[in-house]
Amino acid sequence: MLAYRLNQDNIALNGVILMSSVLDSAAFSSGSDFENISYLPTFAAITWYHDRIAPKRPDLAAFLAEVRAFARGPYAQALALGDALPDSTRDAMAARIAAHTGLVPQYVKETHLRVWPTRFRKQLLRSESRCVGRFDARFAGVHYDDSGERPEYDPSASGISGAFAAALHRHLTQDLKYKIEDRYLVFNNNALKRWDWKHREPGGGASVAIRGRRSRSDHAAESGDAGVVAKRLFRSGDTVLCNRICVVASRPR
């Protein structure tokens, strides 16, 4: 959105770097299966990292390419059928999803083939009384309640927030000579609640804004270079597949 507004005010940008981006929040709204489809490769990458793929594939890139093809093909088609999906196909889908996510086929069937991110973080390492992180699922922490449905906390936030805050304070006070008077919040949920979600209908589709910036820039339109989308394979807060689809859709024709 910022790049779009700057372009509208005739302020040119050399490029854009997107970190942990959700380019189409409407795709994650209630009733949409796109969230489940786009999360499956992310779940697979996390499962691969924690050695829950049996047998573990040596080539992560090739493995994820296979999972993406399955997610956008047979899996998406199965979800579209809903309750009309034949039982035999449902069983086959549950088995394939379980193979990619390290979960039990019966559990996948109980979710109606739709494993939600918070449940996945709790379920993957449940047998070890551990949950995986949201910001970075390579982190794992101990459960307080093994029977719970959701993680009690984010192990990745606990693992990096102290070091992140210390490094930032050092940079501000020693390098920039800035006097800190307010408390710095690594994660500020109140700011998100007060965020202005305009420029959306029915959801915040940032790919539309990206397309607008690219189509109004001769260099970006000719080179196809809108910037850099930082990919976080093991982040369970957003998905690489969703951003990949949105970026492709934003390219001027």
N, C-alpha and C positions, 0 to 999 in steps of 0.2 A: 504494500500500500504506500509506503514512504517513497519508493522509487517511482511509483505512478504519479504521486502528487508533485514530486520534484520535477518530473518531466512535464507535467501540466503547467508548472510555473517557469518553464523554459530553463531549468537547471539540468544540464547534461551530466550523465554519469558514464564512467568508463566501464562499469560492470556492477554486478550485484552478487553478494555472497549470502546464501541462505543457510542458517544454522537451525537444526531441529525444527524444520518448517512443516506446517500443515497448510497446503495450498488450496484445499477445498474442504472446509469444515462441514459443508452441507453433506458431503459424502459420509460423514460420521454421525449423521442425525439418526434418530430412532426410526426403525423400519427399513433402513438401507442396509443391504448385504455387502456393500462395497467395503465397509470397515473390516468385516470378516475375511473377505477376499484379499485385501491389501495387507492384512496382518500375518497371513499364513507364512510368507517367506521370512518375515521378521522372527516369528516363532521358531521356524526351522533353523535360522542362524543361531539363535540363542540356545536351542537344543543341541545343535552341533558343537557349540563352544563348551557346553557342560557335559559332553560325552554321553548324551542320551540317544544318539542315533546308532542303531545296531543293524549291520556293522557300520562304523563311522566312515564316511566318505572322505578320501584324502584331499580331494579338490573341492574347496568350499564354493568357489565361483560356479563350477559346473553343477554342483548340487543345488544351489539356489536358482540357477537357470531352469533346472528341471522342476523345482517347486513353483516358480513363477508361472511356468507354462501350465502346470496342473491347476494352480489357483485361478488363472484367467480363463481356463478351458473347462475341464470336467467338473471342477469344484463349483465354479460360478453357475454352470448349467444345472447342477444338482440343487443348489440353493434356490434357484429361480422356480423350480418345480414345487417347492414347499412340501405340503402334506401329500401331494400327488406322486412324490418320489417312491418308486417301488422299494419294498423292503430289502430285496437282494442288492439293489444299487446303494441303498442307504448303508447297508453293512459293509459293502466294498469301499464306499467313501470314508466311513468311519475308520476302517483299517488303514487306508492310505494317509488320512490326516494324522492318525496315531503314530504311524511310522515316521512322519515328518516332524512331529512335535514331542515325541517321547511320552505321550499320554496313553492311557488305556482305552482301547476301542469302545468299551461299554460307557466310559465317562464321556467320550466324544458323542456317542449316540444320545446320551441323556441331555446334552447341550443342544440337541437338534442340529448337530454339525456346526454349531456356532460357538467357538471358544472365545470368550471375552478376555482382553488383555490382563485385567486385574486377577481374574481367576487363573489364567495361565501362570502368572507370576507366583501364585500360591501353590498351584498344583504340580508344577514341573519337578520340584525337589521336595515334595511333601514327605516322601518316605524317609528323608534325611532330616526332617524337622527344620527345613530351610526354605526361604523364599528368595526370589531374584529381584534385582533392582528395576526401577522404572526408567530413571535417567540413563542408566547403563546396566543392562541385565547381566553383564559379566560379574558384577558384584552379587554376592549371596550373603544372607544374614539368617540368624536363628529365629524360628517361630516363637511367639509367646503362647500361641494357641494352635495346636496341630489340627484341630477340627474346624477352624475358621474358613470362611469362603474367600476372604480378601487378605492381602498382606497388612500387617499392623503398621508397617513403616516402609520406607524406601532405603534399602541397604546401600545403594549407590550414593544417595544424598548424604547419609551418615559417613560414608567413606571419603568423600571429597570436599564437603562443605567447609570443614575446618581449614584445610590446606588452601582452598580457594579464597576464603575470606582473609586469611593471614597474608597471602601473596598480594591481594588487592590493597589491603591496608598499608603494606610495606611500600608498594609502588606509589600510592597516593601521598603518603607522609614523607618518604625519603627521596623519591625521585621527582615528584611533582611539587613537593613542599606544600601540600594542601592540608589544611586543618580540618579534621573530621569532627563534626559536632552532632551529626545524626547517626543513629544505629543503621548499619548496613544489613539488609536482608538478602540472603542468597536466593531464597525463594519467597516471593511476595504474592500470596494468593489474593490479598485485598486489591492489589493493582489489577489483577485479571478480572475481578468482579466488576470493577469500575471502568473497564475498557469500553471504548466506543466502537461497537461492531457495525457501523454504517458501511455503505458500499457493499451490501449483500442482499440477495433475494433468491431463495429463502435462506441461504447460508453464505458464509464468507468465502467466496471463490476467488482467492488471490491470483489464480492462474489467469483470470480475466484481466486483472491489472497488469500482470506481467506481459500478457499479449499486447495490451495497449502501449506499454513502454517500448516493446520490441518493434511493433509495427510503425511507431512514430520515429524510430531511429534507423536511418539508412544503413549505418554500419552494422547494427544488431540484426537487421532484417537480411542483409546480404551475407553476413558471416555466420548467422545462426547462433551468435554468442551473446547470451543474456547475462552471463556471469557464471558463478559456481554454486552448485547445490551440494552442500556437505552431507555425505551419506554416513549414517550411523547404523551399521548393520545390527548392532546389539542393543539399540534403544527401543524400549517397548512403549514409549510415549507417543510416537508417530511412526510412520512406515515409509520405507524407501520406495516400495511399489506405488503407493498413492502419489508421491511426489514425481516419480518417473512418468506416470500417466499424465499428470497435470502439466508437467513441463513440455511433454510432447504435444499435448493439446494446445499449448500456448504459442507454438511456432507459427508465424505468419505463413500463409499458403501462397 
